[in-house]
Amino acid sequence: MSLDLPPVAPAVTAELVQGLTPRLRKRLDAGVTKLAGRPSVRDGDTVRIAVDDDTHLELHAPGGTVTSTDAIRCGCLLAPDCLHRAAAASAAPIAEAEPDSEPQSQSQSQSQSLPNARPASVDEDAPGTPDTQSASPTEPETPTPDQRAAAQAMYDAAAAVLEAGTDGAGAVLQAELLRAAHSARISGLPRIAASAVSVVTQLRAARGADPAYRLAELTAALREVLVTAHRLPGSTGPELTTLRGTARQPYTPDGSLRLYGLFSEPVLTATGYAGAVTWTADSEGRLYTVSDVVPGGPGRAVGAADRSVRIGDTALTHRELSRAGLAVSGATVSPTGRLGAGAGVRAVRASGTAWREDPLAGLWELPVADQVSRALSGGDGLLFLDVTLIGTVREAAGDCLLADCDGLTLRLSAAHDHPALPYRDNLRLLSAAPGTRLRVVARLDPSPLPRALLLATDHPRDPGTHLDLGLDRLQHADLPAPAMAPAGSSPAPDEAPLHLLRRRVHQAASAGRRVLAFPGDSATDSRRLGRYGLACAGDLLDELHSAATDRSRDVFGRLVPADINRFARAWLAAAHYTEEVDRSLCAAAWGADPALPPAP
């Protein structure tokens, strides 16, 4: 999308699309495409688009966001129920709800997103709202009628998107999902509302050929929406609290903290947020994060590391903090370890320490299997590893860096593929130095093979310093002379045949039900899965194909509409199964405990 449009609230887009006549709805996707090629001018909080020589469209975004339908005005004869207003809202980025009842500085801190996380929005479960009133001590809390209705509407909207696939899920289906997200949010269901917005964002990226689009991310977001909507109506007590979710985490006082910089990583999300997150640790090894993530693009992700940390009066940048220390008084901390920046927080620069010195060295002393178990059970996902580089192995998504880690052949991938970030270039240079021993920080990438995303590493020639691979660029002069690779190390074997089911799950999310409805026989793949002890996967694959091809006829011989709910249930079962098996295979590959339940 070439237009520089302000974010539009989901409810605004949904209302404008609903106001269109059936004839105009059919033309909405073409209208969005046509609008993208029209000239536009930004004047303060107003964006003007020349629809044609005589008609102009205006979007008013006080505060940077369009929050009402009246803020989008068109001069054509069909206004206000014209195609142009709905097309502009459908083409614009999706606005996130703003936190309320918070001091400005703390609200900004809470709105930052960590990698692979959604930007924070209004916490509908904050104390004092009707949905968080305690139930009777003798009866577990149950969903309200409004929440059940919102969950059902969300399930129906997501099932329609799944049935259509990315090609068929145009602006109309996206608006229905946004309407369901708005209803869920006002009903006190921020978790499923945020997931639905993520699905729409991924759909727009797919339809717009955005390089940041990832089919796996769309599949995960769609699965999250369907499984939450499916489970919520019958949930009670703690399970209901988890499924409702909280978009704004509470910050609690934590006294004085002495923190040591660990590393920094850039953040660049598909939802239009960018910045940096710096990880620190205290003397006991507890991790804390300082983040600066706001709406922006690749330029901001690259430059955010040189911005000052927004805590107290400190003048440290994120890049400096990752190598220095911080003394904080009056600290406030979220349950995930994010440091708040309220008015009462004070922070000054302090001395740092190297990775191989106390107290940071203790992070690498925990056995690798225990670290993986912690990551799989819902931790921060970070792994602190000592590795020896081996070389590279070619995969469909690109080359991976191979390393030996306690006898395991580990595959290290780039944490982000955007060319503005130096991750991939740094991995390519490291692959030219086999035999080099490094201490690294990586993020677990659940897979049947030991795999992680490389975030930071100590300097190949100077172990007393480290490099943030998303911010710093390695040079050939930084590499030591090639050494001998460890004896006995070899690339890991191919993946288990679970990919036969996973491929169909991804195909359905991308192309919809019809891609699995083509004539064909799934029996061969089912038998192969059964031979490897995955009989349940074979049954799920058969049911998925059967649900996709199930089309009955009425008494006149005409095809009746497909059973979308049956197909959605079959797809959800297959998607959930592959995720859980991948988790178990990942734990087995690392020698970790697969029995730990995932954290909420």
HUJO-V650889 format. One record per backbone hydrogen bond with DSSP energy under -1.0 kcal/mol. CO is the residue of the C=O (numbers start at 1). NH is the residue of the N-H. E is the energy in kcal/mol with one decimal. If there is no record, write none. Layout:
# HUJO-V650889
CO:NH:E  CO:NH:E
This chain:
# HUJO-V650889
3:5:-1.2  7:66:-2.9  8:95:-2.4  9:13:-1.7  10:14:-2.4  11:15:-2.2  12:16:-2.3  13:17:-2.2  14:18:-2.2  15:19:-1.4  17:20:-1.4  21:25:-2.3  22:26:-1.4  25:28:-1.2  27:31:-2.0  28:32:-2.3  29:33:-2.0  30:34:-2.3  31:35:-2.2  32:36:-1.4  34:37:-1.1  35:38:-1.6  39:50:-2.2  41:48:-3.1  43:46:-1.5  45:61:-3.1  46:43:-3.5  47:59:-2.4  48:41:-2.5  49:51:-1.1  49:57:-2.9  55:51:-1.2  55:52:-1.7  56:75:-1.5  57:49:-3.1  58:73:-2.5  59:47:-2.2  61:64:-2.6  66:9:-2.6  68:71:-1.1  69:72:-1.6  71:60:-3.0  73:58:-3.0  83:87:-2.5  84:88:-2.4  85:89:-2.1  86:90:-2.2  87:91:-1.7  88:92:-1.3  93:8:-2.7  103:107:-2.6  104:108:-2.2  105:109:-1.6  106:110:-2.3  107:111:-1.4  109:112:-1.1  114:117:-1.7  122:124:-1.2  123:126:-1.5  126:129:-1.7  129:132:-1.7  130:133:-1.3  136:139:-1.5  141:237:-1.7  144:148:-2.3  145:149:-2.5  146:150:-2.5  147:151:-2.5  148:152:-2.2  149:153:-2.4  150:154:-2.2  151:155:-2.3  152:156:-2.4  153:157:-2.2  154:158:-2.6  155:159:-2.6  156:160:-1.9  157:161:-1.7  158:162:-2.5  159:163:-2.3  160:164:-1.6  161:165:-2.5  163:513:-1.5  165:169:-1.7  168:170:-1.9  170:174:-2.3  171:175:-2.2  172:176:-1.9  173:177:-1.9  174:178:-2.3  175:179:-2.5  176:180:-2.1  177:181:-2.1  178:182:-2.4  179:183:-2.4  180:184:-2.3  181:185:-2.3  182:186:-2.2  184:189:-2.4  185:188:-1.5  189:193:-1.5  190:194:-2.4  191:195:-1.8  192:196:-2.0  193:197:-2.0  194:198:-2.0  195:199:-2.0  196:200:-2.1  197:201:-2.4  198:202:-2.3  199:203:-2.5  200:204:-2.4  201:205:-2.0  202:206:-2.4  203:207:-2.6  204:208:-1.8  205:210:-2.9  206:209:-1.2  210:213:-2.0  214:218:-1.8  215:219:-2.6  216:220:-2.2  217:221:-2.4  218:222:-2.6  219:223:-2.4  220:224:-2.2  221:225:-2.0  222:226:-2.3  223:227:-2.8  224:228:-1.9  225:229:-2.4  226:230:-2.1  227:231:-2.0  228:232:-2.3  232:235:-1.7  236:239:-1.1  237:241:-1.9  238:242:-2.2  239:243:-2.4  240:244:-2.4  241:245:-2.1  244:191:-2.6  252:333:-2.5  255:331:-2.7  257:328:-2.8  259:326:-2.3  260:281:-1.9  263:279:-3.2  265:277:-2.4  267:275:-2.0  269:272:-1.3  272:296:-2.3  273:269:-2.7  274:294:-2.1  275:267:-2.8  276:292:-2.4  277:265:-2.4  278:290:-2.3  279:262:-2.7  279:263:-1.3  280:288:-2.7  281:260:-2.6  282:285:-1.7  286:282:-1.9  288:280:-3.2  289:339:-2.7  290:278:-2.9  292:276:-1.3  294:274:-2.9  297:301:-1.6  298:302:-2.2  299:303:-2.0  300:304:-1.8  303:306:-1.4  304:307:-1.8  305:319:-2.7  307:318:-1.4  309:311:-1.5  311:314:-1.4  316:309:-3.7  317:321:-2.8  318:322:-1.8  320:323:-1.4  324:261:-3.2  325:350:-1.6  326:259:-3.2  327:348:-2.0  328:257:-2.8  329:346:-2.5  331:254:-3.1  332:340:-3.3  333:252:-2.3  334:337:-2.2  337:289:-2.2  338:334:-2.2  342:345:-1.5  346:329:-2.8  348:327:-2.6  350:325:-2.0  354:357:-1.6  357:361:-2.1  359:362:-1.1  360:363:-2.0  361:364:-1.3  367:371:-2.0  368:372:-2.4  369:373:-2.3  370:374:-2.2  371:375:-2.2  372:376:-2.7  373:377:-1.4  374:379:-1.7  375:378:-1.2  381:444:-2.8  383:442:-2.5  385:440:-3.0  387:438:-2.8  388:404:-3.1  389:435:-3.1  391:402:-3.1  393:400:-2.6  395:398:-1.3  398:395:-1.1  400:393:-1.8  401:412:-3.2  402:390:-2.9  402:391:-1.2  403:410:-3.6  404:388:-1.8  405:408:-2.1  408:405:-2.8  410:403:-2.2  411:452:-2.3  412:401:-2.6  413:454:-2.5  418:421:-1.7  422:426:-2.4  423:427:-2.1  424:428:-2.1  425:429:-1.8  426:430:-2.3  427:431:-1.9  429:432:-1.5  430:433:-1.8  433:436:-1.5  434:483:-2.5  436:389:-2.7  438:387:-2.9  439:458:-2.2  440:385:-1.9  441:455:-2.4  441:456:-1.9  442:383:-3.4  443:453:-3.0  450:411:-2.2  451:445:-1.8  452:413:-2.4  453:443:-2.4  455:469:-1.4  456:441:-2.7  457:467:-3.5  462:465:-2.1  465:459:-2.3  467:457:-2.0  468:471:-2.2  468:472:-3.7  475:478:-1.6  476:479:-1.4  486:489:-1.3  496:499:-1.2  497:500:-2.1  498:501:-1.3  498:502:-2.3  499:503:-2.6  501:505:-1.9  502:506:-2.4  503:507:-2.5  504:508:-2.3  505:509:-1.8  506:510:-1.9  507:511:-3.3  508:512:-1.9  510:166:-2.6  513:516:-1.5  522:526:-2.4  523:527:-2.8  524:528:-2.0  525:529:-2.4  526:530:-2.2  527:531:-2.1  529:534:-2.7  530:533:-1.8  534:538:-1.7  535:539:-2.3  536:540:-2.4  537:541:-2.2  538:542:-2.3  539:543:-2.4  540:544:-2.3  541:545:-2.2  542:546:-2.6  543:547:-2.8  544:548:-1.7  545:549:-1.7  549:551:-1.1  552:560:-2.6  554:557:-2.1  558:554:-2.6  562:564:-1.4  563:567:-1.8  564:568:-2.6  565:569:-2.5  566:570:-2.4  567:571:-2.6  568:572:-2.6  569:573:-2.3  570:574:-2.0  571:575:-2.7  572:576:-2.6  573:577:-2.2  574:578:-2.3  575:579:-1.8  576:580:-2.2  577:581:-2.7  578:582:-2.4  579:583:-1.9  580:584:-2.1  581:585:-3.0  582:586:-2.5  583:587:-2.2  584:588:-2.3  585:589:-2.3  586:590:-1.6  587:592:-3.1
